[in-house]
């Protein structure tokens, strides 16, 4: 019985959580880049943070994943936003502005 549960766990991770977490990360990279160029707490800044969320929630629900995976998806989205903003900063410094 434990082998079956372990197999189910790895199958769920590989076919459900990990692809959606990667999607959340990649989707948030350009939004983080755009957010880096907008004024903090402005309407575009707010939209760049929140627009990708419905897509990730939709995929999570369609995949049949519960609320236990939300912290992982939130962390991957946050990392995408963070690295996208860092990319904007590094390219801004590289241009000399």
C-alpha positions as CSV (number, residue, x, y, z in Angstrom):
1,X,0.0,0.0,0.0
2,X,2.7,2.6,0.8
3,X,4.3,2.0,-2.7
4,X,0.9,2.9,-4.3
5,X,0.7,6.1,-2.3
6,X,4.2,7.0,-3.1
7,X,3.6,6.5,-6.8
8,X,0.5,8.6,-6.6
9,X,2.4,11.3,-4.9
10,X,5.2,11.4,-7.5
11,X,2.7,11.2,-10.4
12,X,0.7,14.1,-8.9
13,X,3.9,16.2,-8.5
14,X,5.3,15.5,-12.0
15,X,2.0,15.8,-13.9
16,X,0.2,18.4,-11.8
17,X,2.1,20.7,-9.5
18,X,5.5,21.1,-11.2
19,X,4.2,22.1,-14.7
20,X,1.8,24.6,-13.2
21,X,4.5,26.0,-10.9
22,X,6.8,26.4,-13.9
23,X,4.0,28.0,-15.9
24,X,3.4,30.5,-13.0
25,X,7.1,31.3,-12.9
26,X,7.4,31.8,-16.7
27,X,4.1,33.7,-16.9
28,X,5.2,36.2,-14.2
29,X,8.7,36.9,-15.7
30,X,7.4,39.4,-18.3
31,X,4.9,40.9,-15.8
32,X,7.7,41.4,-13.3
33,X,9.8,43.0,-16.1
34,X,6.9,45.4,-16.9
35,X,6.3,46.0,-13.2
36,X,9.9,47.1,-12.8
37,X,9.3,50.0,-15.2
38,X,6.2,51.3,-13.6
39,X,5.8,53.6,-10.6
40,X,5.3,51.7,-7.4
41,X,1.6,51.4,-6.2
42,X,0.3,52.8,-9.5
43,X,-2.6,51.2,-11.4
44,X,-0.3,49.5,-14.0
45,X,2.0,48.3,-11.2
46,X,-1.0,46.7,-9.4
47,X,-2.3,45.1,-12.7
48,X,1.1,43.7,-13.5
49,X,1.1,41.9,-10.2
50,X,-2.4,40.6,-10.3
51,X,-3.2,39.9,-13.9
52,X,-1.4,36.5,-14.1
53,X,-3.2,35.1,-11.0
54,X,-6.5,34.0,-12.7
55,X,-4.6,32.0,-15.2
56,X,-2.7,30.1,-12.5
57,X,-5.8,29.6,-10.5
58,X,-7.7,28.3,-13.5
59,X,-4.9,25.7,-14.3
60,X,-4.8,24.6,-10.6
61,X,-8.6,24.0,-10.6
62,X,-8.6,22.3,-14.0
63,X,-5.7,20.0,-12.8
64,X,-7.8,19.1,-9.8
65,X,-5.1,20.3,-7.3
66,X,-6.2,21.3,-3.9
67,X,-5.4,24.3,-1.8
68,X,-2.2,22.6,-0.4
69,X,-0.3,23.5,-3.5
70,X,-1.1,27.3,-3.3
71,X,2.0,28.2,-1.3
72,X,4.3,26.5,-3.9
73,X,2.4,28.2,-6.8
74,X,2.5,31.6,-5.0
75,X,6.3,31.2,-4.4
76,X,6.9,30.4,-8.0
77,X,4.9,33.4,-9.1
78,X,6.7,35.6,-6.7
79,X,10.1,34.4,-8.0
80,X,9.0,35.1,-11.5
81,X,8.0,38.7,-10.5
82,X,11.2,39.1,-8.6
83,X,13.5,37.9,-11.4
84,X,11.5,39.8,-14.0
85,X,12.0,43.0,-12.0
86,X,15.7,42.2,-11.5
87,X,16.0,41.7,-15.3
88,X,14.5,45.2,-15.8
89,X,16.9,46.7,-13.3
90,X,20.0,45.0,-14.8
91,X,19.0,46.0,-18.4
92,X,18.3,49.6,-17.2
93,X,21.8,49.8,-15.6
94,X,23.3,48.3,-18.7
95,X,21.8,51.0,-20.9
96,X,23.3,53.7,-18.6
97,X,20.0,55.3,-17.6
